[in-house]
Amino acid sequence: MKKLLFLLAISLGLTTLASAQDTRMHTVKLNLHAPILGGFYLAYEHVLSDDITAGSDFFILGHSYDDVKWSGFGISPEVRFYFKSNVYSGYYIAPYVRYQYAKINDQIRLQSPSGDIVDREGIHQLLGFGLNLGHNFVFNDRISIDLYAGPQFQRNFESGAAKDRSLYFNARYFGRAGLNIGFKF
């Protein structure tokens, strides 16, 4: 009986391996506009069926604007439902959740005769969800170009300097858009 179970497990494993070689099941993507905004953004997508994939985005923040420095990270897991059974190519809809953490350092000049500059720090955390609409273009079964956009609804948690600085931080909803280029394997 143990030999039969062992042979069954080996057969199932070889069948899975053979089918995985027919279709590239994974894609790693880089966001093209993140460096312009002072960050780094990496995404991963895995095929679950002919028309459903699951994945996650991970991003690192690190930029300055008007004497304010932001640094932090975020993660956005999602599930994509493609409109045609085409193994993650074509139009899709993707519900997602997002968590973001950022440390803010703000320099302000005091309204005093000395005009001293004071550093203030704050923490910004965001918990949100949204729905993207997008199109994933695949070339030569290897290269992926992914274009997406959609609304994001969020709850913000701020302390210190983060409470005073940005309309973005105070928003209850926000847009999310991106252009990723990826490699399928």
Helices and strands as residue ranges (DSSP letters): H 2-22, E 26-31, E 39-47, E 52-65, E 68-82, E 90-109, E 117-139, E 143-160, H 162-165, H 167-170, E 173-184
